[in-house]
Amino acid sequence: MLKNVNLHRLVLGALFVALVAIATMVINIPMAATQGFINVGDTVVFLSALLMGPKAGFIAGGLGSALADLLLGYAHWAPWTLVIKGVEGLIAGVLGHATYQQEGRASVRVVAVLVISALWMVAGYYLAGGLMVGFDAALASVPGNLVQGLGSAVLAWPLLQAFAKMRF
C-alpha cells in the first residue's frame, strides 16, 4: 500500500511540474526592461504547495518555472527562476500547507501566505534582475511582478476552495 501512496504523490508531483510549465507558457507578457515576462504560473505553484506541501511546492515551482524559461527562450533566467520560484513554493508550503489542510478552505491566513510568497518572488526577481541588468532597470519589473504574484494569489483562491475537500 505504501508503494501506491508514494507512486500517487510522484505522479501528482510530476503533473504539477508540467502544469506550472504550461501555465507559465500559455499566458506570458514580455517585459522589455529586464528581458523577462509576466505569467500565471505562480497560481499552480501555490496550488502545488498548499495541496501537497512544501517539498512539492519547491519542486513544482522551481522545475516547472525553469523549464518554461528554457522552452520560451529565456534560458538566462532559468537558474534564477529555479531558485526564486522553488523558494516561493517552499514558503507557501511551509507557511500554508498545514493551515489549509486543517481548515479545509482557503482562509484569510492562507491568502496571507500566498501574498507573502508572492512578495518573496517580487523581491527575488528584483535582486536577480539587479545583478543581471542593473537595479534601476530591474525596478521597472517590480509592478509587473506584483501584478503577477498578487494576481496569481487571487486566481488560486477559488481553485483552492474547489480542491479543499480533496486529499493529496
C-alpha contacts under 8 A as a table, 3 or more apart, distances in Angstrom:
res1	aa1	res2	aa2	distance
1	M	4	N	5.27
1	M	5	V	6.54
2	L	5	V	5.11
2	L	6	N	6.26
3	K	6	N	5.19
3	K	7	L	6.06
4	N	7	L	5.00
4	N	8	H	5.94
5	V	8	H	5.02
5	V	9	R	6.27
6	N	9	R	5.15
6	N	10	L	6.07
7	L	10	L	4.97
7	L	11	V	6.10
8	H	11	V	5.27
8	H	12	L	6.19
9	R	12	L	5.03
9	R	13	G	5.89
9	R	168	F	7.37
10	L	13	G	5.03
10	L	14	A	6.14
11	V	14	A	5.13
11	V	15	L	6.08
12	L	15	L	4.92
12	L	16	F	6.17
13	G	16	F	5.10
13	G	17	V	6.35
13	G	48	S	7.74
13	G	56	A	6.02
13	G	59	I	7.90
13	G	60	A	6.78
14	A	17	V	5.07
14	A	18	A	6.34
14	A	60	A	7.53
15	L	18	A	5.14
15	L	19	L	6.06
16	F	19	L	4.88
16	F	20	V	5.99
16	F	44	V	7.13
16	F	45	V	7.82
16	F	48	S	6.23
16	F	60	A	5.67
16	F	64	G	7.71
17	V	20	V	5.28
17	V	21	A	6.38
17	V	59	I	7.22
17	V	60	A	4.21
17	V	61	G	7.02
17	V	63	L	6.32
17	V	64	G	4.41
17	V	65	S	7.98
18	A	21	A	5.14
18	A	22	I	6.14
18	A	60	A	7.91
18	A	64	G	5.99
19	L	22	I	4.99
19	L	23	A	5.90
19	L	41	G	7.99
19	L	44	V	6.75
19	L	64	G	7.37
20	V	23	A	5.22
20	V	24	T	6.01
20	V	41	G	5.09
20	V	42	D	7.36
20	V	44	V	5.39
20	V	45	V	6.31
20	V	60	A	6.66
20	V	61	G	6.78
20	V	64	G	4.96
20	V	65	S	6.16
21	A	24	T	5.14
21	A	25	M	6.13
21	A	41	G	6.87
21	A	64	G	4.48
21	A	65	S	5.42
21	A	66	A	7.85
21	A	67	L	6.23
21	A	68	A	4.84
22	I	25	M	5.06
22	I	26	V	5.92
22	I	41	G	7.58
22	I	68	A	7.30
23	A	26	V	5.41
23	A	27	I	6.72
23	A	39	N	7.44
23	A	40	V	5.87
23	A	41	G	4.68
23	A	44	V	7.29
24	T	27	I	6.25
24	T	28	N	6.57
24	T	39	N	5.23
24	T	40	V	5.62
24	T	41	G	4.17
24	T	42	D	7.77
24	T	65	S	6.72
24	T	68	A	6.30
25	M	28	N	6.06
25	M	39	N	7.37
25	M	41	G	7.89
25	M	68	A	5.98
25	M	72	L	7.09
27	I	38	I	7.92
27	I	39	N	5.46
27	I	40	V	6.55
28	N	37	F	5.87
28	N	38	I	5.25
28	N	39	N	4.52
28	N	40	V	7.59
29	I	37	F	5.11
29	I	38	I	4.95
29	I	39	N	6.62
30	P	35	Q	7.09
30	P	36	G	5.89
30	P	37	F	4.07
30	P	38	I	6.42
31	M	34	T	6.13
31	M	35	Q	5.77
31	M	36	G	5.28
31	M	37	F	5.02
31	M	38	I	7.17
31	M	141	S	7.17
32	A	35	Q	5.07
32	A	36	G	7.02
33	A	36	G	7.89
33	A	137	A	5.91
33	A	138	A	7.11
33	A	140	A	6.49
33	A	141	S	7.07
34	T	129	G	6.39
34	T	133	V	6.65
34	T	137	A	6.63
34	T	138	A	6.08
34	T	140	A	7.77
34	T	141	S	6.71
35	Q	74	Y	7.79
36	G	74	Y	7.09
36	G	77	W	7.48
38	I	144	G	6.43
38	I	145	N	6.61
38	I	148	Q	5.98
39	N	42	D	7.59
39	N	148	Q	6.17
40	V	43	T	5.76
40	V	44	V	7.82
40	V	148	Q	6.42
40	V	151	G	7.74
40	V	152	S	5.74
41	G	44	V	5.53
41	G	45	V	6.48
41	G	65	S	7.14
41	G	152	S	7.53
42	D	45	V	4.76
42	D	46	F	6.08
42	D	61	G	7.56
42	D	85	K	7.92
42	D	148	Q	7.61
42	D	149	G	6.51
42	D	152	S	5.59
42	D	153	A	7.70
43	T	46	F	5.26
43	T	47	L	6.36
43	T	152	S	4.50
43	T	153	A	6.21
43	T	155	L	6.29
43	T	156	A	5.16
44	V	47	L	4.83
44	V	48	S	6.05
44	V	61	G	7.99
44	V	156	A	7.41
45	V	48	S	5.28
45	V	49	A	6.24
45	V	57	G	5.92
45	V	60	A	6.38
45	V	61	G	4.96
45	V	85	K	7.78
45	V	88	E	7.79
45	V	89	G	5.68
46	F	49	A	5.22
46	F	50	L	6.12
46	F	57	G	7.05
46	F	89	G	6.30
46	F	92	A	6.44
46	F	93	G	7.95
46	F	114	L	6.93
46	F	153	A	7.47
46	F	156	A	6.82
47	L	50	L	5.36
47	L	51	L	5.79
47	L	57	G	7.94
47	L	156	A	6.64
47	L	159	L	7.84
47	L	160	L	6.79
48	S	51	L	5.34
48	S	52	M	5.57
48	S	53	G	7.06
48	S	56	A	6.12
48	S	57	G	5.09
48	S	60	A	6.89
48	S	89	G	7.64
49	A	52	M	5.50
49	A	53	G	4.70
49	A	54	P	5.33
49	A	55	K	7.52
49	A	56	A	5.92
49	A	57	G	3.80
49	A	58	F	7.36
49	A	89	G	5.49
49	A	90	L	6.90
49	A	92	A	5.79
49	A	93	G	4.37
49	A	96	G	7.88
49	A	97	H	6.51
50	L	53	G	5.61
50	L	54	P	7.67
50	L	57	G	7.58
50	L	92	A	6.66
50	L	93	G	5.42
50	L	96	G	5.99
50	L	97	H	4.30
50	L	98	A	7.89
50	L	100	Y	6.48
50	L	101	Q	7.79
51	L	97	H	6.56
51	L	100	Y	7.85
51	L	101	Q	7.55
51	L	167	R	7.51
51	L	168	F	6.11
52	M	55	K	7.83
52	M	56	A	5.85
52	M	57	G	7.23
52	M	93	G	7.80
52	M	97	H	7.27
52	M	168	F	5.78
53	G	56	A	5.63
53	G	57	G	6.17
53	G	90	L	8.00
53	G	93	G	4.74
53	G	94	V	7.06
53	G	97	H	5.36
53	G	98	A	7.88
54	P	57	G	4.92
54	P	58	F	5.95
54	P	89	G	6.43
54	P	90	L	4.55
54	P	91	I	7.05
54	P	92	A	6.90
54	P	93	G	3.71
54	P	94	V	5.25
54	P	97	H	7.24
55	K	58	F	5.14
55	K	59	I	6.22
55	K	90	L	6.52
55	K	93	G	7.43
56	A	59	I	5.16
56	A	60	A	5.80
56	A	89	G	7.72
56	A	90	L	7.99
57	G	60	A	5.29
57	G	61	G	5.60
57	G	86	G	6.88
57	G	88	E	7.76
57	G	89	G	4.02
57	G	90	L	5.45
57	G	92	A	7.33
57	G	93	G	6.07
58	F	61	G	5.29
58	F	62	G	5.87
58	F	85	K	7.33
58	F	86	G	4.11
58	F	87	V	5.92
58	F	88	E	7.14
58	F	89	G	4.62
58	F	90	L	4.65
59	I	62	G	5.30
59	I	63	L	5.70
59	I	64	G	7.67
59	I	86	G	6.11
59	I	89	G	7.76
60	A	63	L	5.50
60	A	64	G	5.27
60	A	65	S	7.66
60	A	86	G	7.22
60	A	89	G	7.54
61	G	64	G	5.59
61	G	65	S	5.81
61	G	82	L	7.46
61	G	85	K	4.87
61	G	86	G	4.66
61	G	87	V	7.77
61	G	88	E	7.09
61	G	89	G	5.45
62	G	65	S	5.56
62	G	66	A	5.99
62	G	81	T	6.49
62	G	82	L	4.06
62	G	83	V	6.06
62	G	84	I	7.17
62	G	85	K	4.91
62	G	86	G	3.79
62	G	87	V	7.53
62	G	89	G	7.78
63	L	66	A	5.19
63	L	67	L	5.88
63	L	82	L	6.00
63	L	86	G	7.44
64	G	67	L	5.17
64	G	68	A	6.32
65	S	68	A	5.10
65	S	69	D	6.36
65	S	78	A	7.75
65	S	81	T	6.41
65	S	82	L	6.73
65	S	85	K	6.74
66	A	69	D	4.99
66	A	70	L	6.30
66	A	77	W	7.72
66	A	78	A	4.57
66	A	79	P	6.93
66	A	81	T	5.45
66	A	82	L	5.12
67	L	70	L	5.11
67	L	71	L	6.17
67	L	78	A	7.30
68	A	71	L	5.08
68	A	72	L	5.94
69	D	72	L	5.27
69	D	73	G	6.20
69	D	74	Y	4.69
69	D	75	A	5.67
69	D	77	W	6.57
69	D	78	A	5.43
69	D	81	T	7.83
70	L	73	G	5.43
70	L	74	Y	5.61
70	L	75	A	4.66
70	L	78	A	6.30
71	L	74	Y	7.51
71	L	75	A	7.94
72	L	75	A	7.95
74	Y	77	W	5.59
74	Y	78	A	6.75
75	A	78	A	5.04
75	A	79	P	7.88
76	H	79	P	7.27
77	W	80	W	5.42
77	W	81	T	5.93
78	A	81	T	4.95
78	A	82	L	5.97
79	P	82	L	5.12
79	P	83	V	6.67
80	W	83	V	5.42
80	W	84	I	6.00
80	W	125	Y	7.80
80	W	128	A	6.63
81	T	84	I	4.97
81	T	85	K	5.51
81	T	86	G	7.57
82	L	85	K	5.83
82	L	86	G	5.73
83	V	86	G	5.05
83	V	87	V	5.97
84	I	87	V	5.32
84	I	88	E	6.12
84	I	120	W	7.88
84	I	121	M	6.03
84	I	124	G	5.78
84	I	125	Y	7.22
85	K	88	E	4.76
85	K	89	G	6.21
85	K	121	M	6.68
86	G	89	G	5.25
86	G	90	L	6.17
87	V	90	L	4.73
87	V	91	I	5.96
88	E	91	I	5.24
88	E	92	A	6.27
88	E	117	S	5.15
88	E	118	A	6.96
88	E	120	W	6.47
88	E	121	M	6.12
89	G	92	A	5.13
89	G	93	G	6.02
89	G	117	S	7.36
90	L	93	G	5.07
90	L	94	V	5.95
91	I	94	V	5.22
91	I	95	L	5.92
91	I	96	G	7.94
91	I	113	V	7.91
91	I	117	S	5.87
92	A	95	L	5.42
92	A	96	G	5.40
92	A	97	H	7.10
92	A	113	V	5.93
92	A	114	L	6.16
92	A	116	I	7.92
92	A	117	S	5.69
93	G	96	G	5.27
93	G	97	H	4.83
93	G	98	A	7.97
94	V	97	H	6.28
94	V	98	A	7.77
95	L	98	A	7.53
95	L	99	T	7.71
95	L	113	V	6.24
96	G	99	T	5.28
96	G	100	Y	5.91
96	G	109	R	7.83
96	G	110	V	5.59
96	G	113	V	5.90
96	G	114	L	7.99
97	H	100	Y	5.20
97	H	101	Q	6.07
98	A	101	Q	5.11
98	A	102	Q	5.91
99	T	102	Q	5.07
99	T	103	E	5.89
99	T	109	R	7.84
99	T	110	V	6.95
100	Y	103	E	5.30
100	Y	104	G	5.60
100	Y	105	R	5.87
100	Y	106	A	6.17
100	Y	107	S	7.47
100	Y	110	V	6.37
100	Y	164	A	7.82
101	Q	104	G	5.19
101	Q	105	R	7.54
101	Q	164	A	7.60
103	E	106	A	7.79
103	E	107	S	7.49
104	G	164	A	5.13
104	G	165	K	6.43
105	R	160	L	6.88
105	R	161	Q	5.49
105	R	164	A	5.19
106	A	109	R	7.81
106	A	110	V	5.51
106	A	111	V	6.59
106	A	157	W	6.24
106	A	160	L	5.93
106	A	161	Q	5.77
106	A	164	A	7.56
107	S	110	V	5.14
107	S	111	V	6.31
108	V	111	V	5.05
108	V	112	A	6.15
109	R	112	A	5.02
109	R	113	V	6.39
110	V	113	V	5.04
110	V	114	L	6.48
111	V	114	L	5.02
111	V	115	V	6.35
111	V	153	A	7.09
111	V	157	W	7.31
112	A	115	V	5.04
112	A	116	I	6.23
113	V	116	I	5.06
113	V	117	S	6.13
114	L	117	S	5.05
114	L	118	A	6.06
114	L	150	L	7.95
114	L	153	A	5.71
115	V	118	A	5.00
115	V	119	L	6.11
115	V	149	G	7.47
115	V	150	L	6.36
115	V	153	A	6.73
116	I	119	L	5.10
116	I	120	W	6.33
117	S	120	W	5.13
117	S	121	M	6.47
118	A	121	M	5.03
118	A	122	V	6.37
118	A	146	L	7.41
118	A	149	G	4.58
118	A	150	L	6.34
118	A	153	A	7.65
119	L	122	V	5.02
119	L	123	A	6.18
119	L	146	L	7.30
119	L	149	G	7.19
120	W	123	A	5.12
120	W	124	G	5.92
121	M	124	G	5.01
121	M	125	Y	6.14
121	M	145	N	7.68
121	M	149	G	7.27
122	V	125	Y	5.38
122	V	126	Y	6.13
122	V	142	V	6.25
122	V	145	N	5.48
122	V	146	L	6.24
122	V	149	G	7.41
123	A	126	Y	5.03
123	A	127	L	6.19
124	G	127	L	5.23
124	G	128	A	6.14
125	Y	128	A	4.92
125	Y	129	G	5.68
125	Y	138	A	7.96
126	Y	129	G	5.10
126	Y	130	G	5.87
126	Y	135	F	7.37
126	Y	138	A	5.50
126	Y	139	L	6.52
126	Y	141	S	7.11
126	Y	142	V	6.63
127	L	130	G	5.00
127	L	131	L	6.30
127	L	135	F	7.53
127	L	138	A	7.74
128	A	131	L	5.20
128	A	132	M	6.18
129	G	132	M	4.93
129	G	133	V	5.66
129	G	134	G	6.62
129	G	135	F	6.82
129	G	137	A	7.67
129	G	138	A	4.90
130	G	133	V	5.54
130	G	134	G	4.19
130	G	135	F	3.81
130	G	136	D	7.24
130	G	137	A	7.15
130	G	138	A	5.15
130	G	139	L	7.86
131	L	134	G	5.78
131	L	135	F	7.04
133	V	137	A	6.29
133	V	138	A	6.70
134	G	137	A	5.54
134	G	138	A	6.16
135	F	138	A	4.85
135	F	139	L	6.07
136	D	139	L	5.27
136	D	140	A	7.26
137	A	140	A	5.59
137	A	141	S	7.62
138	A	141	S	5.45
138	A	142	V	7.19
139	L	142	V	5.45
140	A	143	P	6.88
140	A	144	G	7.93
141	S	144	G	5.43
141	S	145	N	6.09
142	V	145	N	5.10
142	V	146	L	6.02
143	P	146	L	5.04
143	P	147	V	6.27
144	G	147	V	5.11
144	G	148	Q	6.13
145	N	148	Q	4.83
145	N	149	G	5.97
146	L	149	G	5.21
146	L	150	L	5.85
146	L	151	G	7.85
147	V	150	L	5.42
147	V	151	G	5.41
148	Q	151	G	5.18
148	Q	152	S	5.92
149	G	152	S	5.14
149	G	153	A	6.31
150	L	153	A	4.97
150	L	154	V	6.29
151	G	154	V	5.04
151	G	155	L	6.21
152	S	155	L	4.93
152	S	156	A	5.96
153	A	156	A	5.02
153	A	157	W	6.31
154	V	157	W	5.42
154	V	158	P	7.75
155	L	158	P	6.52
155	L	159	L	7.09
156	A	159	L	5.19
156	A	160	L	5.95
157	W	160	L	5.18
157	W	161	Q	6.28
158	P	161	Q	4.93
158	P	162	A	6.23
159	L	162	A	5.04
159	L	163	F	6.24
160	L	163	F	5.07
160	L	164	A	5.81
161	Q	164	A	5.18
162	A	165	K	7.47
163	F	166	M	5.43
164	A	167	R	7.87
